[in-house]
């Protein structure tokens, strides 16, 4: 019995187009031209005798027949990847180009200062690092994504990396002028720096956790931001009170540029997750990167460790 290798090639192209949502991004992932991807899909459709994708100017979406075909071939492709990784064994070389999308604050304060260690370990690997705190299409054109917050329901493989406290802080100059709040409700009389939730477009709610008790206040302020570095800079400049992930704040607190307030109400924890496409076994470069991120995250001592 002969095996048509073009089916295997076409199935790989189908998986890439499904994952990225269009031919151009799939072509970038596969190292092909968009026209090459389009021809491969056309050949696969001719071979199986059904239309696999509906095309429109904005996206390429699986048809009902395409979804069934995709569901059948993905376990086969994953099995091939797993067999190849098993054959290569633990000595598999981490190489090629790794495309990652990382939360901006984690990228700046934790990952970037340590990234040279990772690249020194894997000299045959190049890294394309992009920053974003949005979830929509976060896997488009990337191998792995790092995001704060609870995972949503998706077909992605998710790995929890850490939990970090949420702290409330302000600049010494602000506290000298306005006084230090002693209870969460005291914040209603302060200028609060709001941070926009990228999923809802609204400000994150302000919660205070203490021994199982949760107090939520009606946070209000004249300044809302969606960039964590800008929010911290505004807080350091004395514009108001900020609630922020503790990870990455230690240098500013140690130098006295920021002061933690309401520390007895800082029991809330916020998770960080790694995401990668739903394969049984991710590529060696993805596994190596996720392991490294968890390693440097574990080394990052948060406010609660002091």
Residue pairs with C-beta under 8 A, 6 or more apart in sequence:
4 47
6 43
6 44
6 47
7 44
7 47
9 40
10 40
10 41
10 43
10 44
10 47
11 44
11 73
11 76
11 77
12 30
12 77
13 26
13 30
13 32
13 37
13 40
13 41
13 44
14 41
14 44
14 52
14 66
14 69
14 70
14 73
15 70
15 73
15 74
15 77
16 26
16 29
16 30
16 37
17 23
17 26
17 37
17 41
17 53
17 60
18 62
18 70
19 26
19 29
19 139
19 277
20 26
20 28
20 29
20 140
20 141
21 59
21 60
21 61
21 137
21 140
22 59
22 60
23 34
23 37
23 38
23 41
23 60
24 34
25 140
25 141
26 32
26 37
27 33
27 34
27 36
27 37
28 141
29 141
30 37
32 40
41 52
41 53
44 52
45 51
45 52
45 53
48 69
50 63
50 65
50 66
50 69
51 63
51 65
51 66
52 62
52 63
52 65
52 66
52 69
52 70
53 60
53 61
53 62
53 63
53 66
54 60
54 61
54 62
54 63
62 70
74 278
75 280
77 279
78 279
78 280
78 281
79 280
81 279
81 280
81 281
81 283
82 280
82 281
85 92
85 281
85 283
85 284
88 284
92 284
93 124
93 284
94 121
94 122
94 124
94 125
94 284
94 285
94 288
95 122
95 124
95 125
95 285
96 124
96 125
96 126
96 285
97 125
97 126
97 127
97 128
98 125
98 126
98 127
98 128
98 143
98 144
98 285
98 286
98 289
99 128
99 130
99 141
99 142
99 143
99 144
100 127
100 128
100 129
100 130
100 142
100 143
100 144
100 145
100 146
100 289
101 130
101 131
101 132
101 138
101 139
101 142
101 144
101 145
101 146
102 111
102 129
102 130
102 131
102 132
102 145
102 146
103 131
103 132
103 133
103 146
103 147
103 148
103 272
104 131
104 132
104 133
104 227
104 228
104 229
105 133
105 148
105 228
105 229
105 245
105 247
105 248
106 146
106 148
106 247
106 248
106 272
107 129
107 131
107 146
108 131
108 229
108 248
109 247
109 248
110 247
110 248
110 296
110 297
110 300
111 129
111 146
111 293
111 296
112 129
114 296
115 127
115 129
117 292
117 296
118 127
118 288
118 289
118 292
119 125
119 127
121 288
121 292
122 285
122 288
125 285
125 288
130 142
132 138
133 147
133 148
133 198
133 226
133 228
134 198
134 199
135 147
135 152
135 198
135 199
138 145
138 147
138 275
139 145
139 156
139 275
139 276
139 277
143 276
143 282
143 283
143 285
143 286
143 289
144 274
144 275
144 276
144 282
144 286
144 289
144 290
145 274
145 275
145 276
146 161
146 272
146 273
146 274
146 275
146 293
147 272
147 273
147 275
148 245
148 270
148 271
148 272
148 273
149 270
149 271
149 273
150 271
151 158
151 273
151 275
154 275
155 278
156 275
156 276
156 277
156 278
157 275
157 276
157 277
157 278
157 279
157 282
158 273
158 274
158 275
159 273
159 274
159 290
159 294
160 271
160 272
160 273
161 271
161 272
161 273
161 274
161 290
161 293
161 294
161 297
162 247
162 271
162 272
162 294
162 297
162 298
162 300
163 269
163 270
163 271
163 272
164 245
164 246
164 247
164 269
164 270
164 272
164 302
165 245
165 246
165 266
165 267
165 268
165 269
165 270
165 302
165 303
165 304
166 207
166 243
166 244
166 245
166 246
166 266
166 268
166 269
166 270
167 243
167 244
167 245
167 246
167 249
167 260
167 263
167 266
167 303
168 187
168 208
168 241
168 242
168 243
168 260
168 261
168 262
168 265
168 266
169 235
169 241
169 242
169 244
169 249
169 253
169 258
169 259
169 260
169 261
170 180
170 235
170 238
170 240
170 241
170 242
170 258
170 259
170 261
171 235
171 236
171 237
171 238
171 257
171 258
171 259
172 256
172 257
172 259
173 238
174 191
174 235
174 238
174 239
174 240
174 241
175 259
175 261
177 238
178 190
178 191
180 259
180 261
181 187
181 189
181 190
181 241
181 261
181 262
182 262
183 262
184 206
184 208
184 215
184 217
184 262
184 265
185 215
185 217
187 206
187 217
187 219
187 241
188 217
188 218
188 220
190 240
190 241
191 221
191 222
191 223
191 239
191 240
191 241
192 206
192 219
192 220
192 221
192 240
192 241
192 242
193 221
193 223
193 225
193 231
193 234
193 235
193 239
193 240
193 241
193 242
194 203
194 204
194 219
194 220
194 221
194 223
194 224
194 225
195 203
195 204
195 224
195 225
195 226
195 228
195 231
195 242
195 243
195 244
196 202
196 203
196 204
196 224
196 225
196 226
197 203
197 204
198 226
203 219
203 224
204 243
205 216
205 219
206 216
206 217
206 219
206 243
207 214
207 215
207 216
207 268
208 214
208 215
208 216
208 217
208 262
208 265
208 266
208 268
209 265
209 266
209 267
209 268
210 264
210 265
210 267
211 267
215 265
221 240
223 234
223 239
223 240
225 231
225 234
228 244
228 245
231 242
231 244
232 242
232 244
232 249
232 252
232 258
234 240
234 242
235 241
235 242
235 244
235 258
236 252
236 257
236 258
241 261
245 270
246 266
246 302
246 303
246 304
247 272
247 297
247 300
247 302
248 300
249 258
249 303
250 301
250 302
250 303
252 258
253 259
253 260
253 303
260 266
260 303
266 303
266 304
272 297
274 290
274 293
274 294
276 282
276 286
276 290
282 290
